[in-house]
Amino acid sequence: MSTGIYRDGWGIPHLRAGSARELARAQGRVTARDRAWQLEAERHRARGASAAFLGPQALAWDRFARRARLDDTARRCFAALERRDTETADWVRAYVEGVNEELKSADAPEFARTGLTPGRWEPWTPLGVWLATHILFAGFPAKLWREQVVRHLGPEAVALFATDGPGTSGSNGWLVSGERTTTGHAVIAGDPHRFIEDPGVYQQIHLSCPEFDVIGLAVPGVPGIAHFGHTGTVAWAITNAMADYQDLYRERLRRTGAGVEALGPDGVWRRARRHTESVEVAGETPVEVEVIETDRGPVIIGGPEGIPEDLDDGVLDGAPDGVLDGSDSGSPRGSGPVAVSLRYPPRVTDDLGFSALLPLLRARRVADVDRAFDAWAEPVNVVQAADTEGGLLHRVAGHVPVRREANRTRPVPAWEPGHDWEGRHETPRAGLTDGIAVMANQRGPAAPLGVEFAPSHRADRITALLSEKERWSSADMPAIHMDTRLASAAPLLAHVETLADLTPDAARIRDRLLRWDRHMDAGSTDAALYAAVRGAVVRQLATHPAFAALATAPAYPDIFLPWLQLVPRIGFALEHLLRAKEVEEVYGIDRAEAVRAAVEEVAAAKVAAEGPVARWGDTHRLAPWRALSGTAYDVDGPGLSGDHDCVLSTSAVPGWSDLSVRGPAARYVWDLARREDSRWVVPFGASGVPGSAHHRDQLPLWLKGDLVPVGTDWTRLKKESDV
């Protein structure tokens, strides 16, 4: 079989070349061929230039990208990569060469709609795409939310809204060792949960050259296969570790005749780096953005004049001494305006971990994967791997700085000592229990490195399902992917069970919910009824006077508002809010009355409504992100089973909307007995070109839980072009 670009029946690219460098170039070419519009959209996002063709809706992101210095960080990381690892740097250059070669002839319809002409990729662009994709993964804006809670309700209230009640992130991954499989070889399976985008955030691909032969899920715009791969003798997969590795600093800034100065922890004002940039906005005048960077990091909120709408009321500055500072000494009230800077590892170390990518492709055994992930930086992940010789791996990988506990929870004062970074943590390792390891963003091996984690429901459910029989095959795994049992429904149903003296219609709802099997199936009317009552309870709690001060978000940039909205915060923490005694004892919230009011509200709405009884899938619909749609989300997608805390984690925001914008961005089953028995699927298809035969051909399978066979037999593939 000659070198070239081949396709299987699903349009998935299979690439064969004479060297790793030639293969990287071919990967760049085929990605630009299949995902030209997506690549250019991602390049502009990394540069903070997407509003130039997407309009004002993209301006909030562009401001953040400019102020956080994402593109400059990518440049610095690539320059450092060229010094430290010339082979990987040249390999990345080859990928960029392939992208640029193919973009010249790109004719995706989105270019015509926006008037955008494909531009030129730079050697550091893949690093910028990677950074822009993951900069918000660690959820540093949650520190702004915690500070708001402390300010209005006190430090003890932070736990009420912790995501160890339901959280906002998720992925499932499980490793079954050979002692628990029908073949005697390990199986790795799972599904990364991310915002569902069209085109998808993962690209199924097969890369083959004399050095390696790997199938896996690539990130469009980035060479190699970072997160999920199978080389034939070893396979690996990741989940988000939920580690905390980014810090926010409150900064005292002042203007001088020479520029801007920042107050340091030694009491000395030092010159901050400052310049202005112009952001183009389609249909509007350009917007000037002031970019300031202190010794801590880039300023992402406010400036020398503070934060818009003033903060005399105490936001970031005035709270009781020591409470918001995260220090013992505190700071005097009213001591001047405050800005916020962001410190994140790649900006400090000039390293995004790209030196792990080639070694992963070349891996033959678990030990090789382990060594490769020693170079991993961003984001911090839990890794599971297995090889054909029985080797197993379960570890955390990534850069987590060592610093004070206060840094991990809320913004800390830059002008006080003790908040420096002091090296990096050794990443923890873990073993298997009864031949299995399950990770679903719960507290696990990464517990010492994080603050808030996902509840254990998904991990517990997967573990329970795997305990139901002694031996498993790769063909058994899709049923686990699609499990819809909702354990987090228990506390709300417990409150519903105690309700008495209801109206007849409300009593019927109570009785139906108590008979419900607790599965969030698309065709279930009881699941829809539960979701309606849950949403009403969330809204009841959100309007309670005890939480009124949190109902209005502070004047932060719009990019951070999703972390600061009260209704989603209550929705994701509802399980804990319905159980914690202090909700009633300290804050005076009558939860029984809130649940009663919610049930009566839903009963009245059902009586008033006309038409057939609603099913869960009628309102719980897939709403993928599309950059060019009017609202950015397609709200007319197919109905879905699942819910946030189901293994089938199709996330909506209780009390806000039943639409699902987050879910399995791919599913995979890696079989170590025979790679050909592995399976995978993505939400849409291999092609990002609307109208293509392979743009949406996998969607019906994804909806049903079916997987596509992994094809590696070159005699069954059709050659498309030379490399």
N, C-alpha and C positions, 0 to 999 in steps of 0.2 A: 504494500500500500504506500503510495507516494505521499509526500508532505502536502499539506493544503488545509483548507477549511471545509469541513464536512457537516452534514445535517442528518439528524434522525427524523422519524416520522412526526415528532412534535416541534420540529424546527430548532431544537437545542443544538448549539454549535459544538462541534468536536474538532479540535485543532491539533495538527501534527506538524512538527518542524524539526530542523536538524540541531537546534541548540536552544537553551533557555532564553537567550536573547531574541532569537528569531520567533520563538513562541510568544514572548511578551508583545512583540510587534504585531503578531497575528491576533492576539487577544485584544489589543487596542483597536485594530481594524474591524474585527467582527463586532465589537461592542459599539463602535461608532456606526456601523452598518445597521445594527438592530436598535440602538438606543440614542441616535444622534440628538434628538430634542432633549432627552433626559440628561445627556452628558453636558450639553450647553447650558441647560437650566442649572445644573449642579455647579458648573464652573462659575457662572455668574453669582450664585448664592455664596460660594466660597470667597469671592472677591467683594461681596456686598454691592453687587451691581444688578440685581434682579429686577428692581423697580423700573429700570430703563425700558423693559419690555413688558413687564407684568402690571405696571402701574402702582398707584398708592398703596394697594393691599400688601405689597412686598416691602414697603418702606421701613416698617418696624424692624424686620429682619436685617435689612441692609444697614440701618443705623447701628444695630448691635454688632454685626460682622465687622464694620469699620472700626467701631470703638474698641472691640475686643481684639482687634488686630489679627484676625484669622489668616488673611492672606500673607501678611508679613511673617507670622509664625511659621506658616508652611514653607516660605522661602528660607527662613533660618534653619528649619529642620532639614530641608533638602541640602543646603550648603554643608551642614554638619554631617549628613549622610555621605556626601561626597568625600569628606575628610576621613570618616571612620570606616566606611564600607563601600569602596569604589565599585565592587561588583554589583551590589544591589542598586546603587545609584544609576549605573549604566543600564541595568535591567529596567528600571522605572523609565529612563529616557527612551528605551526602545518601545515601551508601551505607548508613551506620548507620541512618538514618531508614527506609530500605527494609527492612533486616533486622528492626528493631523492629516495623514494621507487620505483617510476615508472621509473626513468631514468636508473635504473640498467638494465632493459630489453629493453631499447629503441633501435630500429633498423632502424631509418630513413635513407634513402639512402645517404643523405648528409654526414653522419658520415663515410661511406665507401669511399666516393669520396675524403674526406679530410684526412682520417686517424685519425680523432678526436675521442677520447673516452669521453663519457659524464663524467663530473666531479661532484664534490660535491658542493651543494648549502650551503651557510652559512646563519645564521638567518638574516643578514643584506642584503643579495643579492637582495630581492625584492625592498628594498629601493634604492640600487644601480641601478637597472633596471629603476626604476621610475625617478631617477635623471638624468641618462644618456639619457633617452627618452626626457626629458624636459629642459635640461640645455641651449639649444640654442633657446628655444621658445620665450624668451623675446627679442631676436635679438640684444644682446649687440654688436656684430661685426659691426652693423650699425654705432656705434660711431666712429669706425675707418674710415668708409667711409666719414662721415661728416667732420672729421678732414682733410681728403685729399681734400675735396671740399673747405674748408676754406683756406687751405694752398695755393691752386692753383688759386682759383677764388674769395676768400673772403667770409666773413660770410653771406652776403646777397644772395649768390648763393645756400646755403643749401636748401632753400625752393623750388628751381627749381626741385629738385630730391626727394622731400618728398613723402612718400607713401600715403599721402592724395590725391595725384594722385594715380594711381593703386599701390597696395602694394603687399607684398609677402606672406601674411598669410590669412587664412580665415576659417570661419565656419558660417553656418546659423542656427539660432534658433528662433522659434516664439512660443508664448503662446497666445492662444485664450481662453478667459474666458467663463464661462457657459452662459453668456448673449448673446454670439455670436455663440453658437453651437446649433445643432438640438436636442441634448440630455439634454441641460441645465447643462452639466458638461464640465469642461475645456478639451482642447486638447493641447498637447505640441508636436512640431515636429521640425525637423531640420536635419542637416548633418554636421559632423565635417570634415573639409578639412585638410588633412595631406598628406605627401608623401605616395603614394600608395605602399605598400609592399606586397610581396607574400612569406610567409603567411601574413595575414592582421594584422594590429596593434590593432584591436578590436576583442574580442571573445564574441560571443553571448552565454549567459549562464543563467541558472535558479538555484537559491540557496534556499533551503527550510529546515527549522528545526523548533522546537517548538517556537523559538523566532521570526522568520521572514520568509517571503516567497517573494523573490525578483527576478525579471527578469531584465536583463540589459546587457550592453556592458562592459566587463572587459578588462583590459590591461594584456596580457599574461605575467606571471611572477610576478604579483601583486595580492594579495588576495582581495576579495570583489568586489564591483562594484562602482567605484568612479565617473565617468563622467555622465553616463546616466543610470537611473534605474527607476523601477516601482514596488512598494511594494503592489499594489492592492488598497491602500487607498491614497497614495501620490506618485507623480512622479517628477523627476527632470532631468535637462539637463544643459549643459554648452556650452559657446563659449569662445574663447580666448579674454581676456579683452584688449589686446594690451598695458598693463601697462609696465612701465619701473621700474625694481626692482633690476638690477644688475649694478655695476659700474666698470669702468676701471680706474686705477691709473697709471700715469707715475711714474716710480720708479728710483731713483738714487741708484745704487748698487756698492759696491766695495769689492774686495777680500782682505782678511787679512790672517795672518798666522793661525787663528783659524777658518776661513770659509768665510762667506759672510755677509756684513753689508748693511743695507738700511737706507737712510736718512729720518728722520721723520719730521713732521710739526713743531716740536720745535727746529729744527736745530741739533738734536742729532743723531749720527749714532748708530743704534741698530742691534744686532745680528739677522740675519734671519735664519730660519730653512732651512737646506740644506741636501740633500742626493742624491745619484744617483740610478737609477733603470735600469734594462736591459730588453729591449723589444725583444722578440723572433719574427723573421720574417721567414715565410716559404720559404725555398730555398735560404736564404741569411744569413749572419752573424748577430748576435744580435746587436741591436742599444742601445747605452747608452743614457739615458735621465737624465739631471740634474733637480732635483725638488727643487725649492726654494719657500719659503713662508715668506712674510713680515707681519707686523702687519695689513696691509690692506687685504691681501689675497694671494693666490698662484700666482706666476709669470707665465704667459702663453705665453708671447712673449719676446724673448731676454733674457739677463742675465747681469752680471756685465760688459761684454764687449760691451753691446748694442745689436743692432739687426743686423743680417747678412747683408753684403753689405754696412755697415756703413750708418749713417744717417746724415752726415755732411751737406746734402742739406736741412735739416730742418724738416724732418719727425719726428713728436713727440717731437722735441726739438727746432728747430731753428726759427720757424715762428715769425712774428712781436710780440714784447713784449705784453703779455697779451691776444693775440688772441687765441692761443691754450691752454693757461693755464686755461682758464675759470676763471680768477682772475683779479683783478685790478692792482696788482703789477707786474705781468709778471715774466719772468725769463731771465737772461742774455743769449744771443746767445752763443753757443759753450761752455756751462758749463759742458759738459761731456756726455757720452753715457746714454741712457735711455732704461729701460725695461718696460713692462706693466704687471700689476697684475689685477686679477679679484676678486671682492668682491661680493658674492652672499649669500642670506639670510640663506640657510641651513648650510653653512659653519660658519656663525656667530652665529646662534641660536641653532644649533644642532637639528633642527626640520624640518621634511619634511611634516608635516600635517597628518601623518597616524592615529592620534587619531580621525580623522573625519570618518574613514572608517566603523567601527562597528556601530557607531550611525546612519550613513546613512542607513545601512541595517535594523536597528531596527525602523526607522522612521515610524510614522503612520499619522502625519499631517505636514503641511508646517512649523509649529513652530519647529518641531523636525529637519527637514532639515536645517532650519535656524541656529539652535544651533549647529548642526554638522559642518556646514561650517564656523562657528566662529573659528574652529580649523584648517581650511584649510591654507596651506602655499604656495605650489608650484605645478603647475604654477598658476598665478593669472587669475581668470576666472570670467565671468559674469554668474550668476546662475539664471535659471528660474525654478519655481516649482509650483505645484498646487495639491490640495487634493480634496477628494470627498465631503467635507463639504463647498466648495467654497473658501477655503484659497488659496491665491496667493502670490508668492514671485518673486522679480526681484531685484537682488543685485550683488555686486562685492564681491569676496572672495579671500583671499590670503594675503601674507606678502609683503607690499611695504614700504621700509624704508623712513623716513623723512630725507631729506638732501637738499643741495643747488641746484638751478636750473642747474648750470653748470654741476653737476654730471650726470644729466639726458641726456645731449646732446652729450658730447664728453669726452675723457679721461681727467682727472684732475691731477694736480701735487701733488704727495704724500708728497712732502717736504714743502708744503704751508698749513697753518692752514685754517680751515673753510670747510673742505670736509668730516668731520666725519658724521656718521649716528647718528640720534637723535630720536630713537624710531621708531614707525611704524604708518602709516596712518590709520585712521578709514576708513573702506571700504564703499563707497557710496551705496545708495539704490535708486530705482526708482519705478514708478508706471506704470500703463497701460493707453493707450489713446484709447478711443472708444472700450474698451474691449480687446485690443490686445497689446502685447509688442513684438518688433522685434529687434533682435541683430544679426549683421553680421559684427562685428569687426569695425564698424564705431564709430565715436565720440558719446558717450552715457554716461551712468552713470560713466564709468571709465575715462572720459575725463581728470579730474584733475590729474590722476595718470600716464598718458602716454605722449608721444612726437609725434609719428606718428601713424595714424590709417588707416584703409582701407577706400576708398571712400564710399560714402553712396549709391552707385548704387544698390547693392543687397538688402540692407535694404529698400530703397525706393520702389524697384520693388515688394518685398514681401508685403509691406504695401499696395501698390496700388492693388495688386491682392486680398488681403484680404478685401479690401473695395468694391469689385465688387458685393458682396452679403451680406445679413444680417446674415445668419446662415450657419455655416460650420459643416461638419462631419469629422470624422477621415479618412473616405474613400476619401475625397476630397483632402487631403494633398499631395499625390504623384505628382499631376499635378504641384503643386508649386515647389516641389523639382526639376522638370525637365524643368523649364522655361529657355529659351535661349535668351531672349531679351538682347541686348548689348547696354546699354545707353551710355557707354564711347566712342562709335564710333562717337558721334556727332561732336567733334571738328575737327577730320580728315575729315569727310564728308563735313563739312563747308568749309574747304580749297579746297577740291576737286571741290566743286560747283563753285568756283570762277575761275577755270582754263579755259583759252581760248587759241586759236592758238595751239592746240594739233595736233599731227599726227592722222590720221583717226583711227588707232587701239587704241591709247590712249584715243581718244574721246569716242570710244565705251565703254571702261572700265569706264570712268567717268559717262557716262549715265547709265550704268548698276548699278554702285554703288549708284547713286542717286535714282534709283527705288527699291533698295534692301529693304527688310522688317526689316533689322537689327536683324535678328535672326540667331544665330550661330548653325544651324542645320547640322548634319553630312552629309546629302545628298545635301546640298546647294552649288551650284557652285559660287553663289554670295558671300557667306560667305568666301569661299576659296579665291576668288578674293580680298575681303577686307583684309584678313589676309596677302596676298602676298604684297599688297600695303603698309599696316601698317609696315610689316617687312622691306620693302625697305626704308621707311621713317626713321625708327629707325637707320638703317645703314647709311643713309645719314647724320643724325644728329651726329652720333657717330664718323664720320670721319671729322667733321668740325674742323678747327684749334682752335676754341674757347675752345673745350673740349679736345684737344690733350694731355694736361698734365695729364688728368685722364685716358688715355687709357692704361697706364702701371701701374699695381698694385704694391704697395710697397712689400718689401721682408718679408712679414708676413708669418706665417705658412699656409700651403695649406688649412687647415680646414676653414680659414676665407675668402678665395678667392671668394666664391659665393657672398659675400656681397660687393666686391670691383671691380667687373667687370663692365665696362662702358656700354656695350650694354644692359645687363639686367636692369641696373639702368635707362637708357633712355627708354627702352621698358615699364617698369612699371610706369614711370612718364610721358609717352608720352602725355597723355591727358592734363596735366598741361603745358608741354613744348609747346604745340600747342596753348595755350591760353594766357600765360603770356607775357605781352608786353615787359618786360625786355629782353626776349630772342632775340628780334631784336634790341631794343633800347640800351641795355648795351653790349650785346655780338655779335651783328652784324650778326646774323644768319637770312638769308632770308628763312623763313619757306615756303612761297609760292613756291619758286624755289626748295626747298627740296622735297615738295610734287609733283611738276611737274616732277622732275627728277625720282622720285619713280614710278609714273604712267607710264612714258615712259619706264622705265626699265622693269616693269612688262609686258607692251605691247610687247616689243621686245622679251622677254622670251616666251610669249605665241605664238607669230608668229613662233619662232624657234622650239618650242616644237612639238613633234609628239604624236599622240594618243588621247584618249578621254579627254574631258574637266575635270579638276580636281574638286573634291568635297572636302569640308572641312574635312570630315572624312577620306579622303585618306592620308592626312599628319598629321592630328590631331588625333594621336593614343595613346592609353594607353601604358605607358612605366613603368611598376612597378619595384621597386627595388628588385633585387635578389642577395643575397650576393655571390653566386657561379657562376653567369654568367660572361662571359668574360668582359663586360663593366659595370657590376653591374646592368644595366637596360635592360629590355626586350623591344627591339624596334619594335617588330613584333606584338604588341597587337592590339586589335580591334579598329576600328574607333570610335570617340566620337563626340557627340554634346557638345555645351557649350563653355565657354571661361572664362578667369579670372574674369571678372566683371559681368558675368551672374549669376543668382541664381544657375544654374547648373555650378558650378565653377570648370571646368576642366582646370587647369592652364598650359599654355605653356609659353615660354619666347619670346616675339615678337622680331624679328630681329635675333634670335639665333636658335630657333627650334620650330616647331609646335608640337613636342611630348609633351604629358602631363604626368608629373611625380607626380603631385599633384591633388587631387580631393576628392570627398566624400569617406572617409574611412569607412563610414557606413551611413545608413539612418534609421530614426526611426519616429514613430508616436505613442505617448503615449495617450491612451484614458482613461480618468478618469471616464467615465460612466461604461464601462466594460473593464477590462484589456484584456479580450480575443479578443476584437476588435482592439487591438494595432497591429502594424505591424513593421517589421524591415528587413534590408538586409545588407550584406557586399559585397565587390567587388568580392570575390572569393568563399569561403565556410567555413564551420566550422572546417574542418580538414586542417592541414598544411602538410600532408603527400602526396607527389606527387603520383598520381595513385589512390588515395582513391576516392571512389564514391562521397565523400563530399568535395573534394579539390577545385572544381571549379563549383559546381552545382548551385551556386547563381549568377554567372557571367552573364548569359543571362537575369536574372531578373534585376540585377543592371544596365545593359546597357539600358534596356527598361524603367526603372523607376518603375517596379513592386516591391512589398514587400512581405515578407514571413509572414504568420500569426504567432502570438505569441501563442504558445501552452502551457497551464498550467494544462490541464486535465490529471492527472496521469494515468487514465485508457486507454488513447490512446498512452501511451509511452511504449517503449520496454526496459526491464531491460537488462543492459549490464554486471554489476558486482556488488558485494557488495562494500560498502565504506571501 
